[in-house]
């Protein structure tokens, strides 16, 4: 299987084979992001939800998570400014 040239870590990495349930973004993520980076985001996502007390039942909550995801994975427009300060501050990489 071919590797994906990952925009998040800048290296060629393992392709994501799982279904992500990301709707329109699914194809984009799978062509741009490697599996290890996606796994990192999955851990990060939990933290984002806790940190911002996101209610995923609300559209605004889902939007916030999506924005954070794009920033973390380095997807989307460069001009798109996302406030990740809160996350950067609290982010502790897992050993
Ligand atoms: Zn990567």
PDB file of the backbone (N, CA, C, O) and the ligand in Angstrom, with CONECT records:
HET     ZN  A 101       1
ATOM      1  N   UNK A   1       0.844  -1.208   0.000  1.00  0.00           N
ATOM      2  CA  UNK A   1       0.000   0.000   0.000  1.00  0.00           C
ATOM      3  C   UNK A   1       0.878   1.258   0.000  1.00  0.00           C
ATOM      4  O   UNK A   1       1.892   1.322   0.696  1.00  0.00           O
ATOM      5  N   UNK A   2       0.479   2.227  -0.773  1.00  0.00           N
ATOM      6  CA  UNK A   2       1.252   3.470  -0.863  1.00  0.00           C
ATOM      7  C   UNK A   2       1.115   4.285   0.418  1.00  0.00           C
ATOM      8  O   UNK A   2       0.075   4.273   1.077  1.00  0.00           O
ATOM      9  N   UNK A   3       2.171   4.978   0.743  1.00  0.00           N
ATOM     10  CA  UNK A   3       2.118   5.879   1.884  1.00  0.00           C
ATOM     11  C   UNK A   3       1.454   7.193   1.478  1.00  0.00           C
ATOM     12  O   UNK A   3       1.334   7.502   0.293  1.00  0.00           O
ATOM     13  N   UNK A   4       1.036   7.941   2.456  1.00  0.00           N
ATOM     14  CA  UNK A   4       0.491   9.268   2.201  1.00  0.00           C
ATOM     15  C   UNK A   4       1.546  10.307   2.592  1.00  0.00           C
ATOM     16  O   UNK A   4       2.222  10.178   3.613  1.00  0.00           O
ATOM     17  N   UNK A   5       1.667  11.332   1.758  1.00  0.00           N
ATOM     18  CA  UNK A   5       2.562  12.441   2.097  1.00  0.00           C
ATOM     19  C   UNK A   5       1.789  13.337   3.055  1.00  0.00           C
ATOM     20  O   UNK A   5       0.879  14.061   2.651  1.00  0.00           O
ATOM     21  N   UNK A   6       2.159  13.278   4.308  1.00  0.00           N
ATOM     22  CA  UNK A   6       1.351  13.892   5.357  1.00  0.00           C
ATOM     23  C   UNK A   6       1.660  15.383   5.514  1.00  0.00           C
ATOM     24  O   UNK A   6       2.820  15.777   5.637  1.00  0.00           O
ATOM     25  N   UNK A   7       0.610  16.200   5.508  1.00  0.00           N
ATOM     26  CA  UNK A   7       0.797  17.648   5.664  1.00  0.00           C
ATOM     27  C   UNK A   7       1.002  18.026   7.133  1.00  0.00           C
ATOM     28  O   UNK A   7       1.471  19.123   7.436  1.00  0.00           O
ATOM     29  N   UNK A   8       0.655  17.132   8.023  1.00  0.00           N
ATOM     30  CA  UNK A   8       0.752  17.439   9.450  1.00  0.00           C
ATOM     31  C   UNK A   8       2.189  17.300   9.952  1.00  0.00           C
ATOM     32  O   UNK A   8       2.720  18.207  10.593  1.00  0.00           O
ATOM     33  N   UNK A   9       2.813  16.161   9.657  1.00  0.00           N
ATOM     34  CA  UNK A   9       4.180  15.930  10.136  1.00  0.00           C
ATOM     35  C   UNK A   9       5.210  16.149   9.033  1.00  0.00           C
ATOM     36  O   UNK A   9       6.412  16.171   9.294  1.00  0.00           O
ATOM     37  N   UNK A  10       4.733  16.312   7.795  1.00  0.00           N
ATOM     38  CA  UNK A  10       5.647  16.594   6.695  1.00  0.00           C
ATOM     39  C   UNK A  10       6.406  15.377   6.192  1.00  0.00           C
ATOM     40  O   UNK A  10       7.368  15.507   5.435  1.00  0.00           O
ATOM     41  N   UNK A  11       5.977  14.212   6.605  1.00  0.00           N
ATOM     42  CA  UNK A  11       6.657  12.993   6.186  1.00  0.00           C
ATOM     43  C   UNK A  11       5.686  12.033   5.527  1.00  0.00           C
ATOM     44  O   UNK A  11       4.469  12.150   5.671  1.00  0.00           O
ATOM     45  N   UNK A  12       6.251  11.086   4.804  1.00  0.00           N
ATOM     46  CA  UNK A  12       5.411  10.046   4.230  1.00  0.00           C
ATOM     47  C   UNK A  12       5.065   9.068   5.340  1.00  0.00           C
ATOM     48  O   UNK A  12       5.940   8.616   6.079  1.00  0.00           O
ATOM     49  N   UNK A  13       3.795   8.749   5.448  1.00  0.00           N
ATOM     50  CA  UNK A  13       3.386   7.874   6.543  1.00  0.00           C
ATOM     51  C   UNK A  13       2.283   6.925   6.127  1.00  0.00           C
ATOM     52  O   UNK A  13       1.784   6.959   5.002  1.00  0.00           O
ATOM     53  N   UNK A  14       1.928   6.090   7.059  1.00  0.00           N
ATOM     54  CA  UNK A  14       0.915   5.069   6.838  1.00  0.00           C
ATOM     55  C   UNK A  14      -0.446   5.700   6.523  1.00  0.00           C
ATOM     56  O   UNK A  14      -0.852   6.682   7.145  1.00  0.00           O
ATOM     57  N   UNK A  15      -1.124   5.122   5.564  1.00  0.00           N
ATOM     58  CA  UNK A  15      -2.446   5.612   5.166  1.00  0.00           C
ATOM     59  C   UNK A  15      -3.487   5.226   6.221  1.00  0.00           C
ATOM     60  O   UNK A  15      -3.416   4.153   6.821  1.00  0.00           O
ATOM     61  N   UNK A  16      -4.445   6.114   6.430  1.00  0.00           N
ATOM     62  CA  UNK A  16      -5.564   5.817   7.335  1.00  0.00           C
ATOM     63  C   UNK A  16      -6.532   4.885   6.618  1.00  0.00           C
ATOM     64  O   UNK A  16      -7.012   5.194   5.527  1.00  0.00           O
ATOM     65  N   UNK A  17      -6.810   3.766   7.227  1.00  0.00           N
ATOM     66  CA  UNK A  17      -7.713   2.812   6.588  1.00  0.00           C
ATOM     67  C   UNK A  17      -9.061   2.732   7.301  1.00  0.00           C
ATOM     68  O   UNK A  17     -10.038   2.223   6.751  1.00  0.00           O
ATOM     69  N   UNK A  18      -9.101   3.241   8.533  1.00  0.00           N
ATOM     70  CA  UNK A  18     -10.361   3.204   9.276  1.00  0.00           C
ATOM     71  C   UNK A  18     -11.355   4.221   8.706  1.00  0.00           C
ATOM     72  O   UNK A  18     -10.963   5.199   8.068  1.00  0.00           O
ATOM     73  N   UNK A  19     -12.622   3.979   8.943  1.00  0.00           N
ATOM     74  CA  UNK A  19     -13.633   4.978   8.616  1.00  0.00           C
ATOM     75  C   UNK A  19     -13.627   6.032   9.717  1.00  0.00           C
ATOM     76  O   UNK A  19     -13.665   5.710  10.904  1.00  0.00           O
ATOM     77  N   UNK A  20     -13.578   7.300   9.303  1.00  0.00           N
ATOM     78  CA  UNK A  20     -13.441   8.375  10.284  1.00  0.00           C
ATOM     79  C   UNK A  20     -14.758   9.064  10.610  1.00  0.00           C
ATOM     80  O   UNK A  20     -14.851   9.817  11.580  1.00  0.00           O
ATOM     81  N   UNK A  21     -15.768   8.803   9.800  1.00  0.00           N
ATOM     82  CA  UNK A  21     -17.067   9.459   9.979  1.00  0.00           C
ATOM     83  C   UNK A  21     -16.929  10.982   9.971  1.00  0.00           C
ATOM     84  O   UNK A  21     -17.533  11.687  10.780  1.00  0.00           O
ATOM     85  N   UNK A  22     -16.116  11.462   9.034  1.00  0.00           N
ATOM     86  CA  UNK A  22     -15.867  12.901   8.953  1.00  0.00           C
ATOM     87  C   UNK A  22     -16.619  13.560   7.801  1.00  0.00           C
ATOM     88  O   UNK A  22     -16.379  14.729   7.496  1.00  0.00           O
ATOM     89  N   UNK A  23     -17.517  12.832   7.167  1.00  0.00           N
ATOM     90  CA  UNK A  23     -18.328  13.421   6.101  1.00  0.00           C
ATOM     91  C   UNK A  23     -17.478  13.924   4.950  1.00  0.00           C
ATOM     92  O   UNK A  23     -16.663  13.194   4.386  1.00  0.00           O
ATOM     93  N   UNK A  24     -17.690  15.199   4.613  1.00  0.00           N
ATOM     94  CA  UNK A  24     -17.006  15.796   3.463  1.00  0.00           C
ATOM     95  C   UNK A  24     -15.493  15.833   3.634  1.00  0.00           C
ATOM     96  O   UNK A  24     -14.750  15.795   2.653  1.00  0.00           O
ATOM     97  N   UNK A  25     -15.042  15.908   4.878  1.00  0.00           N
ATOM     98  CA  UNK A  25     -13.615  16.039   5.144  1.00  0.00           C
ATOM     99  C   UNK A  25     -12.873  14.707   5.069  1.00  0.00           C
ATOM    100  O   UNK A  25     -11.645  14.672   4.989  1.00  0.00           O
ATOM    101  N   UNK A  26     -13.619  13.631   5.094  1.00  0.00           N
ATOM    102  CA  UNK A  26     -13.013  12.304   5.163  1.00  0.00           C
ATOM    103  C   UNK A  26     -11.969  12.066   4.059  1.00  0.00           C
ATOM    104  O   UNK A  26     -10.844  11.650   4.337  1.00  0.00           O
ATOM    105  N   UNK A  27     -12.357  12.335   2.814  1.00  0.00           N
ATOM    106  CA  UNK A  27     -11.452  12.104   1.689  1.00  0.00           C
ATOM    107  C   UNK A  27     -10.213  12.988   1.801  1.00  0.00           C
ATOM    108  O   UNK A  27      -9.093  12.534   1.568  1.00  0.00           O
ATOM    109  N   UNK A  28     -10.424  14.249   2.158  1.00  0.00           N
ATOM    110  CA  UNK A  28      -9.299  15.182   2.288  1.00  0.00           C
ATOM    111  C   UNK A  28      -8.318  14.711   3.363  1.00  0.00           C
ATOM    112  O   UNK A  28      -7.105  14.703   3.153  1.00  0.00           O
ATOM    113  N   UNK A  29      -8.851  14.329   4.492  1.00  0.00           N
ATOM    114  CA  UNK A  29      -8.003  13.874   5.595  1.00  0.00           C
ATOM    115  C   UNK A  29      -7.190  12.655   5.163  1.00  0.00           C
ATOM    116  O   UNK A  29      -5.988  12.573   5.417  1.00  0.00           O
ATOM    117  N   UNK A  30      -7.855  11.726   4.519  1.00  0.00           N
ATOM    118  CA  UNK A  30      -7.169  10.489   4.150  1.00  0.00           C
ATOM    119  C   UNK A  30      -6.100  10.678   3.072  1.00  0.00           C
ATOM    120  O   UNK A  30      -5.160   9.888   2.986  1.00  0.00           O
ATOM    121  N   UNK A  31      -6.239  11.718   2.252  1.00  0.00           N
ATOM    122  CA  UNK A  31      -5.210  11.956   1.235  1.00  0.00           C
ATOM    123  C   UNK A  31      -4.094  12.853   1.754  1.00  0.00           C
ATOM    124  O   UNK A  31      -3.056  12.984   1.105  1.00  0.00           O
ATOM    125  N   UNK A  32      -4.293  13.477   2.924  1.00  0.00           N
ATOM    126  CA  UNK A  32      -3.303  14.449   3.413  1.00  0.00           C
ATOM    127  C   UNK A  32      -2.678  14.110   4.752  1.00  0.00           C
ATOM    128  O   UNK A  32      -1.649  14.677   5.120  1.00  0.00           O
ATOM    129  N   UNK A  33      -3.280  13.202   5.475  1.00  0.00           N
ATOM    130  CA  UNK A  33      -2.827  12.964   6.848  1.00  0.00           C
ATOM    131  C   UNK A  33      -2.483  11.484   7.047  1.00  0.00           C
ATOM    132  O   UNK A  33      -3.203  10.596   6.590  1.00  0.00           O
ATOM    133  N   UNK A  34      -1.373  11.242   7.735  1.00  0.00           N
ATOM    134  CA  UNK A  34      -0.979   9.861   7.999  1.00  0.00           C
ATOM    135  C   UNK A  34      -1.682   9.336   9.258  1.00  0.00           C
ATOM    136  O   UNK A  34      -2.223  10.097  10.061  1.00  0.00           O
ATOM    137  N   UNK A  35      -1.652   8.044   9.392  1.00  0.00           N
ATOM    138  CA  UNK A  35      -2.350   7.403  10.506  1.00  0.00           C
ATOM    139  C   UNK A  35      -1.844   7.839  11.881  1.00  0.00           C
ATOM    140  O   UNK A  35      -2.653   8.139  12.759  1.00  0.00           O
ATOM    141  N   UNK A  36      -0.520   7.883  12.092  1.00  0.00           N
ATOM    142  CA  UNK A  36      -0.038   8.323  13.422  1.00  0.00           C
ATOM    143  C   UNK A  36      -0.513   9.723  13.795  1.00  0.00           C
ATOM    144  O   UNK A  36      -0.844   9.981  14.953  1.00  0.00           O
ATOM    145  N   UNK A  37      -0.547  10.630  12.813  1.00  0.00           N
ATOM    146  CA  UNK A  37      -1.004  11.996  13.099  1.00  0.00           C
ATOM    147  C   UNK A  37      -2.491  11.999  13.431  1.00  0.00           C
ATOM    148  O   UNK A  37      -2.936  12.741  14.307  1.00  0.00           O
ATOM    149  N   UNK A  38      -3.250  11.176  12.736  1.00  0.00           N
ATOM    150  CA  UNK A  38      -4.683  11.088  13.038  1.00  0.00           C
ATOM    151  C   UNK A  38      -4.899  10.559  14.449  1.00  0.00           C
ATOM    152  O   UNK A  38      -5.776  11.029  15.174  1.00  0.00           O
ATOM    153  N   UNK A  39      -4.103   9.590  14.821  1.00  0.00           N
ATOM    154  CA  UNK A  39      -4.207   9.023  16.182  1.00  0.00           C
ATOM    155  C   UNK A  39      -3.907  10.092  17.226  1.00  0.00           C
ATOM    156  O   UNK A  39      -4.550  10.160  18.273  1.00  0.00           O
ATOM    157  N   UNK A  40      -2.911  10.932  16.915  1.00  0.00           N
ATOM    158  CA  UNK A  40      -2.576  12.026  17.828  1.00  0.00           C
ATOM    159  C   UNK A  40      -3.762  12.967  17.974  1.00  0.00           C
ATOM    160  O   UNK A  40      -4.098  13.410  19.073  1.00  0.00           O
ATOM    161  N   UNK A  41      -4.395  13.266  16.824  1.00  0.00           N
ATOM    162  CA  UNK A  41      -5.562  14.155  16.877  1.00  0.00           C
ATOM    163  C   UNK A  41      -6.685  13.545  17.707  1.00  0.00           C
ATOM    164  O   UNK A  41      -7.373  14.251  18.444  1.00  0.00           O
ATOM    165  N   UNK A  42      -6.866  12.241  17.586  1.00  0.00           N
ATOM    166  CA  UNK A  42      -7.939  11.601  18.360  1.00  0.00           C
ATOM    167  C   UNK A  42      -7.745  11.814  19.860  1.00  0.00           C
ATOM    168  O   UNK A  42      -8.712  12.007  20.598  1.00  0.00           O
ATOM    169  N   UNK A  43      -6.502  11.779  20.299  1.00  0.00           N
ATOM    170  CA  UNK A  43      -6.198  12.062  21.694  1.00  0.00           C
ATOM    171  C   UNK A  43      -6.443  13.529  22.012  1.00  0.00           C
ATOM    172  O   UNK A  43      -6.985  13.885  23.059  1.00  0.00           O
ATOM    173  N   UNK A  44      -6.027  14.363  21.073  1.00  0.00           N
ATOM    174  CA  UNK A  44      -6.167  15.809  21.204  1.00  0.00           C
ATOM    175  C   UNK A  44      -7.632  16.220  21.250  1.00  0.00           C
ATOM    176  O   UNK A  44      -8.017  17.126  21.989  1.00  0.00           O
ATOM    177  N   UNK A  45      -8.433  15.541  20.451  1.00  0.00           N
ATOM    178  CA  UNK A  45      -9.858  15.859  20.334  1.00  0.00           C
ATOM    179  C   UNK A  45     -10.552  15.770  21.701  1.00  0.00           C
ATOM    180  O   UNK A  45     -11.369  16.616  22.065  1.00  0.00           O
ATOM    181  N   UNK A  46     -10.202  14.734  22.428  1.00  0.00           N
ATOM    182  CA  UNK A  46     -10.776  14.542  23.759  1.00  0.00           C
ATOM    183  C   UNK A  46     -10.427  15.738  24.640  1.00  0.00           C
ATOM    184  O   UNK A  46     -11.252  16.234  25.407  1.00  0.00           O
ATOM    185  N   UNK A  47      -9.174  16.186  24.507  1.00  0.00           N
ATOM    186  CA  UNK A  47      -8.718  17.304  25.309  1.00  0.00           C
ATOM    187  C   UNK A  47      -9.415  18.601  24.911  1.00  0.00           C
ATOM    188  O   UNK A  47      -9.796  19.403  25.763  1.00  0.00           O
ATOM    189  N   UNK A  48      -9.574  18.792  23.611  1.00  0.00           N
ATOM    190  CA  UNK A  48     -10.270  19.990  23.114  1.00  0.00           C
ATOM    191  C   UNK A  48     -11.688  20.036  23.677  1.00  0.00           C
ATOM    192  O   UNK A  48     -12.149  21.076  24.147  1.00  0.00           O
ATOM    193  N   UNK A  49     -12.359  18.911  23.624  1.00  0.00           N
ATOM    194  CA  UNK A  49     -13.743  18.839  24.096  1.00  0.00           C
ATOM    195  C   UNK A  49     -13.826  19.151  25.592  1.00  0.00           C
ATOM    196  O   UNK A  49     -14.727  19.866  26.032  1.00  0.00           O
ATOM    197  N   UNK A  50     -12.902  18.623  26.356  1.00  0.00           N
ATOM    198  CA  UNK A  50     -12.882  18.892  27.799  1.00  0.00           C
ATOM    199  C   UNK A  50     -12.507  20.335  28.094  1.00  0.00           C
ATOM    200  O   UNK A  50     -13.152  21.017  28.890  1.00  0.00           O
ATOM    201  N   UNK A  51     -11.460  20.775  27.438  1.00  0.00           N
ATOM    202  CA  UNK A  51     -10.876  22.088  27.670  1.00  0.00           C
ATOM    203  C   UNK A  51     -11.861  23.208  27.355  1.00  0.00           C
ATOM    204  O   UNK A  51     -11.984  24.165  28.120  1.00  0.00           O
ATOM    205  N   UNK A  52     -12.560  23.089  26.234  1.00  0.00           N
ATOM    206  CA  UNK A  52     -13.507  24.116  25.808  1.00  0.00           C
ATOM    207  C   UNK A  52     -14.939  23.777  26.223  1.00  0.00           C
ATOM    208  O   UNK A  52     -15.883  24.493  25.890  1.00  0.00           O
ATOM    209  N   UNK A  53     -15.077  22.682  26.949  1.00  0.00           N
ATOM    210  CA  UNK A  53     -16.394  22.214  27.383  1.00  0.00           C
ATOM    211  C   UNK A  53     -17.385  22.207  26.226  1.00  0.00           C
ATOM    212  O   UNK A  53     -18.473  22.779  26.293  1.00  0.00           O
ATOM    213  N   UNK A  54     -16.959  21.539  25.170  1.00  0.00           N
ATOM    214  CA  UNK A  54     -17.720  21.507  23.929  1.00  0.00           C
ATOM    215  C   UNK A  54     -18.943  20.613  24.083  1.00  0.00           C
ATOM    216  O   UNK A  54     -18.866  19.491  24.583  1.00  0.00           O
ATOM    217  N   UNK A  55     -20.063  21.145  23.642  1.00  0.00           N
ATOM    218  CA  UNK A  55     -21.275  20.343  23.558  1.00  0.00           C
ATOM    219  C   UNK A  55     -21.450  19.897  22.106  1.00  0.00           C
ATOM    220  O   UNK A  55     -21.818  20.686  21.236  1.00  0.00           O
ATOM    221  N   UNK A  56     -21.176  18.614  21.869  1.00  0.00           N
ATOM    222  CA  UNK A  56     -21.228  18.106  20.494  1.00  0.00           C
ATOM    223  C   UNK A  56     -22.663  18.011  19.973  1.00  0.00           C
ATOM    224  O   UNK A  56     -22.885  17.748  18.791  1.00  0.00           O
ATOM    225  N   UNK A  57     -23.618  18.225  20.851  1.00  0.00           N
ATOM    226  CA  UNK A  57     -25.007  18.266  20.426  1.00  0.00           C
ATOM    227  C   UNK A  57     -25.355  19.588  19.755  1.00  0.00           C
ATOM    228  O   UNK A  57     -26.420  19.733  19.155  1.00  0.00           O
ATOM    229  N   UNK A  58     -24.444  20.548  19.864  1.00  0.00           N
ATOM    230  CA  UNK A  58     -24.680  21.861  19.268  1.00  0.00           C
ATOM    231  C   UNK A  58     -23.791  22.077  18.058  1.00  0.00           C
ATOM    232  O   UNK A  58     -22.634  21.657  18.029  1.00  0.00           O
ATOM    233  N   UNK A  59     -24.352  22.733  17.070  1.00  0.00           N
ATOM    234  CA  UNK A  59     -23.623  23.025  15.832  1.00  0.00           C
ATOM    235  C   UNK A  59     -22.332  23.797  16.132  1.00  0.00           C
ATOM    236  O   UNK A  59     -21.280  23.501  15.566  1.00  0.00           O
ATOM    237  N   UNK A  60     -22.422  24.781  17.023  1.00  0.00           N
ATOM    238  CA  UNK A  60     -21.252  25.606  17.339  1.00  0.00           C
ATOM    239  C   UNK A  60     -20.140  24.767  17.964  1.00  0.00           C
ATOM    240  O   UNK A  60     -18.956  25.012  17.732  1.00  0.00           O
ATOM    241  N   UNK A  61     -20.536  23.784  18.751  1.00  0.00           N
ATOM    242  CA  UNK A  61     -19.559  22.892  19.368  1.00  0.00           C
ATOM    243  C   UNK A  61     -18.844  22.047  18.335  1.00  0.00           C
ATOM    244  O   UNK A  61     -17.626  21.878  18.384  1.00  0.00           O
ATOM    245  N   UNK A  62     -19.605  21.525  17.411  1.00  0.00           N
ATOM    246  CA  UNK A  62     -19.004  20.712  16.348  1.00  0.00           C
ATOM    247  C   UNK A  62     -18.095  21.543  15.459  1.00  0.00           C
ATOM    248  O   UNK A  62     -17.059  21.066  14.997  1.00  0.00           O
ATOM    249  N   UNK A  63     -18.492  22.798  15.221  1.00  0.00           N
ATOM    250  CA  UNK A  63     -17.667  23.707  14.418  1.00  0.00           C
ATOM    251  C   UNK A  63     -16.327  23.971  15.095  1.00  0.00           C
ATOM    252  O   UNK A  63     -15.277  23.979  14.452  1.00  0.00           O
ATOM    253  N   UNK A  64     -16.388  24.184  16.395  1.00  0.00           N
ATOM    254  CA  UNK A  64     -15.161  24.468  17.140  1.00  0.00           C
ATOM    255  C   UNK A  64     -14.192  23.291  17.048  1.00  0.00           C
ATOM    256  O   UNK A  64     -12.995  23.476  16.826  1.00  0.00           O
ATOM    257  N   UNK A  65     -14.714  22.098  17.218  1.00  0.00           N
ATOM    258  CA  UNK A  65     -13.865  20.905  17.143  1.00  0.00           C
ATOM    259  C   UNK A  65     -13.276  20.770  15.740  1.00  0.00           C
ATOM    260  O   UNK A  65     -12.113  20.403  15.576  1.00  0.00           O
ATOM    261  N   UNK A  66     -14.091  21.071  14.736  1.00  0.00           N
ATOM    262  CA  UNK A  66     -13.620  20.975  13.358  1.00  0.00           C
ATOM    263  C   UNK A  66     -12.494  21.969  13.088  1.00  0.00           C
ATOM    264  O   UNK A  66     -11.509  21.646  12.424  1.00  0.00           O
ATOM    265  N   UNK A  67     -12.656  23.183  13.614  1.00  0.00           N
ATOM    266  CA  UNK A  67     -11.622  24.213  13.440  1.00  0.00           C
ATOM    267  C   UNK A  67     -10.325  23.801  14.114  1.00  0.00           C
ATOM    268  O   UNK A  67      -9.240  23.956  13.555  1.00  0.00           O
ATOM    269  N   UNK A  68     -10.456  23.275  15.320  1.00  0.00           N
ATOM    270  CA  UNK A  68      -9.269  22.838  16.048  1.00  0.00           C
ATOM    271  C   UNK A  68      -8.589  21.687  15.305  1.00  0.00           C
ATOM    272  O   UNK A  68      -7.362  21.606  15.252  1.00  0.00           O
ATOM    273  N   UNK A  69      -9.391  20.816  14.743  1.00  0.00           N
ATOM    274  CA  UNK A  69      -8.845  19.688  14.000  1.00  0.00           C
ATOM    275  C   UNK A  69      -8.057  20.165  12.791  1.00  0.00           C
ATOM    276  O   UNK A  69      -6.949  19.695  12.533  1.00  0.00           O
ATOM    277  N   UNK A  70      -8.643  21.110  12.049  1.00  0.00           N
ATOM    278  CA  UNK A  70      -7.964  21.634  10.867  1.00  0.00           C
ATOM    279  C   UNK A  70      -6.646  22.300  11.237  1.00  0.00           C
ATOM    280  O   UNK A  70      -5.648  22.163  10.530  1.00  0.00           O
ATOM    281  N   UNK A  71      -6.654  23.019  12.350  1.00  0.00           N
ATOM    282  CA  UNK A  71      -5.437  23.685  12.800  1.00  0.00           C
ATOM    283  C   UNK A  71      -4.394  22.652  13.207  1.00  0.00           C
ATOM    284  O   UNK A  71      -3.218  22.775  12.866  1.00  0.00           O
ATOM    285  N   UNK A  72      -4.829  21.650  13.928  1.00  0.00           N
ATOM    286  CA  UNK A  72      -3.907  20.625  14.412  1.00  0.00           C
ATOM    287  C   UNK A  72      -3.317  19.820  13.262  1.00  0.00           C
ATOM    288  O   UNK A  72      -2.121  19.528  13.250  1.00  0.00           O
ATOM    289  N   UNK A  73      -4.143  19.468  12.313  1.00  0.00           N
ATOM    290  CA  UNK A  73      -3.690  18.638  11.194  1.00  0.00           C
ATOM    291  C   UNK A  73      -3.079  19.467  10.068  1.00  0.00           C
ATOM    292  O   UNK A  73      -2.562  18.929   9.090  1.00  0.00           O
ATOM    293  N   UNK A  74      -3.150  20.794  10.227  1.00  0.00           N
ATOM    294  CA  UNK A  74      -2.644  21.724   9.207  1.00  0.00           C
ATOM    295  C   UNK A  74      -3.395  21.578   7.893  1.00  0.00           C
ATOM    296  O   UNK A  74      -2.808  21.632   6.813  1.00  0.00           O
ATOM    297  N   UNK A  75      -4.683  21.396   8.007  1.00  0.00           N
ATOM    298  CA  UNK A  75      -5.539  21.364   6.833  1.00  0.00           C
ATOM    299  C   UNK A  75      -6.104  22.756   6.600  1.00  0.00           C
ATOM    300  O   UNK A  75      -5.993  23.629   7.461  1.00  0.00           O
ATOM    301  N   UNK A  76      -6.700  22.960   5.452  1.00  0.00           N
ATOM    302  CA  UNK A  76      -7.427  24.195   5.200  1.00  0.00           C
ATOM    303  C   UNK A  76      -6.529  25.375   4.905  1.00  0.00           C
ATOM    304  O   UNK A  76      -5.324  25.237   4.696  1.00  0.00           O
ATOM    305  N   UNK A  77      -7.152  26.536   4.896  1.00  0.00           N
ATOM    306  CA  UNK A  77      -6.468  27.759   4.495  1.00  0.00           C
ATOM    307  C   UNK A  77      -5.475  28.204   5.560  1.00  0.00           C
ATOM    308  O   UNK A  77      -5.728  28.105   6.761  1.00  0.00           O
ATOM    309  N   UNK A  78      -4.339  28.695   5.078  1.00  0.00           N
ATOM    310  CA  UNK A  78      -3.338  29.247   5.984  1.00  0.00           C
ATOM    311  C   UNK A  78      -3.875  30.497   6.676  1.00  0.00           C
ATOM    312  O   UNK A  78      -3.519  30.794   7.816  1.00  0.00           O
ATOM    313  N   UNK A  79      -4.732  31.215   5.970  1.00  0.00           N
ATOM    314  CA  UNK A  79      -5.242  32.479   6.493  1.00  0.00           C
ATOM    315  C   UNK A  79      -6.266  32.260   7.602  1.00  0.00           C
ATOM    316  O   UNK A  79      -6.607  33.172   8.355  1.00  0.00           O
ATOM    317  N   UNK A  80      -6.738  31.036   7.674  1.00  0.00           N
ATOM    318  CA  UNK A  80      -7.748  30.726   8.669  1.00  0.00           C
ATOM    319  C   UNK A  80      -7.113  30.686  10.061  1.00  0.00           C
ATOM    320  O   UNK A  80      -6.413  29.739  10.421  1.00  0.00           O
ATOM    321  N   UNK A  81      -7.374  31.721  10.813  1.00  0.00           N
ATOM    322  CA  UNK A  81      -6.761  31.819  12.134  1.00  0.00           C
ATOM    323  C   UNK A  81      -7.606  31.082  13.171  1.00  0.00           C
ATOM    324  O   UNK A  81      -8.799  31.344  13.321  1.00  0.00           O
ATOM    325  N   UNK A  82      -6.982  30.183  13.859  1.00  0.00           N
ATOM    326  CA  UNK A  82      -7.686  29.447  14.894  1.00  0.00           C
ATOM    327  C   UNK A  82      -6.941  29.649  16.206  1.00  0.00           C
ATOM    328  O   UNK A  82      -5.720  29.505  16.279  1.00  0.00           O
ATOM    329  N   UNK A  83      -7.683  29.975  17.206  1.00  0.00           N
ATOM    330  CA  UNK A  83      -7.073  30.187  18.506  1.00  0.00           C
ATOM    331  C   UNK A  83      -6.816  28.848  19.189  1.00  0.00           C
ATOM    332  O   UNK A  83      -7.731  28.190  19.685  1.00  0.00           O
ATOM    333  N   UNK A  84      -5.551  28.470  19.199  1.00  0.00           N
ATOM    334  CA  UNK A  84      -5.200  27.199  19.825  1.00  0.00           C
ATOM    335  C   UNK A  84      -4.381  27.419  21.095  1.00  0.00           C
ATOM    336  O   UNK A  84      -3.837  26.474  21.667  1.00  0.00           O
ATOM    337  N   UNK A  85      -4.302  28.669  21.523  1.00  0.00           N
ATOM    338  CA  UNK A  85      -3.448  29.006  22.661  1.00  0.00           C
ATOM    339  C   UNK A  85      -3.751  28.149  23.883  1.00  0.00           C
ATOM    340  O   UNK A  85      -2.853  27.642  24.556  1.00  0.00           O
ATOM    341  N   UNK A  86      -5.010  28.009  24.137  1.00  0.00           N
ATOM    342  CA  UNK A  86      -5.447  27.262  25.311  1.00  0.00           C
ATOM    343  C   UNK A  86      -4.946  25.818  25.250  1.00  0.00           C
ATOM    344  O   UNK A  86      -4.528  25.237  26.251  1.00  0.00           O
ATOM    345  N   UNK A  87      -5.003  25.269  24.049  1.00  0.00           N
ATOM    346  CA  UNK A  87      -4.580  23.896  23.841  1.00  0.00           C
ATOM    347  C   UNK A  87      -3.058  23.779  23.902  1.00  0.00           C
ATOM    348  O   UNK A  87      -2.525  22.888  24.562  1.00  0.00           O
ATOM    349  N   UNK A  88      -2.360  24.686  23.208  1.00  0.00           N
ATOM    350  CA  UNK A  88      -0.895  24.658  23.208  1.00  0.00           C
ATOM    351  C   UNK A  88      -0.357  24.691  24.630  1.00  0.00           C
ATOM    352  O   UNK A  88       0.578  23.980  24.998  1.00  0.00           O
ATOM    353  N   UNK A  89      -0.990  25.545  25.400  1.00  0.00           N
ATOM    354  CA  UNK A  89      -0.600  25.755  26.784  1.00  0.00           C
ATOM    355  C   UNK A  89      -0.718  24.473  27.617  1.00  0.00           C
ATOM    356  O   UNK A  89       0.124  24.179  28.466  1.00  0.00           O
ATOM    357  N   UNK A  90      -1.767  23.739  27.350  1.00  0.00           N
ATOM    358  CA  UNK A  90      -2.058  22.564  28.171  1.00  0.00           C
ATOM    359  C   UNK A  90      -1.593  21.261  27.578  1.00  0.00           C
ATOM    360  O   UNK A  90      -1.668  20.206  28.209  1.00  0.00           O
ATOM    361  N   UNK A  91      -1.111  21.348  26.358  1.00  0.00           N
ATOM    362  CA  UNK A  91      -0.776  20.116  25.652  1.00  0.00           C
ATOM    363  C   UNK A  91       0.479  19.460  26.233  1.00  0.00           C
ATOM    364  O   UNK A  91       1.553  20.056  26.301  1.00  0.00           O
ATOM    365  N   UNK A  92       0.295  18.239  26.636  1.00  0.00           N
ATOM    366  CA  UNK A  92       1.428  17.452  27.112  1.00  0.00           C
ATOM    367  C   UNK A  92       1.503  16.197  26.260  1.00  0.00           C
ATOM    368  O   UNK A  92       0.645  15.320  26.364  1.00  0.00           O
ATOM    369  N   UNK A  93       2.515  16.109  25.427  1.00  0.00           N
ATOM    370  CA  UNK A  93       2.605  14.915  24.585  1.00  0.00           C
ATOM    371  C   UNK A  93       2.714  13.656  25.429  1.00  0.00           C
ATOM    372  O   UNK A  93       3.386  13.631  26.460  1.00  0.00           O
ATOM    373  N   UNK A  94       2.050  12.634  24.976  1.00  0.00           N
ATOM    374  CA  UNK A  94       2.106  11.379  25.710  1.00  0.00           C
ATOM    375  C   UNK A  94       3.465  10.728  25.520  1.00  0.00           C
ATOM    376  O   UNK A  94       4.013  10.708  24.417  1.00  0.00           O
ATOM    377  N   UNK A  95       3.989  10.206  26.588  1.00  0.00           N
ATOM    378  CA  UNK A  95       5.315   9.580  26.520  1.00  0.00           C
ATOM    379  C   UNK A  95       5.231   8.253  25.793  1.00  0.00           C
ATOM    380  O   UNK A  95       6.244   7.572  25.633  1.00  0.00           O
TER     381      UNK A  95
HETATM  382 ZN    ZN A 101       1.771  12.662   9.735  1.00  0.00          ZN
END
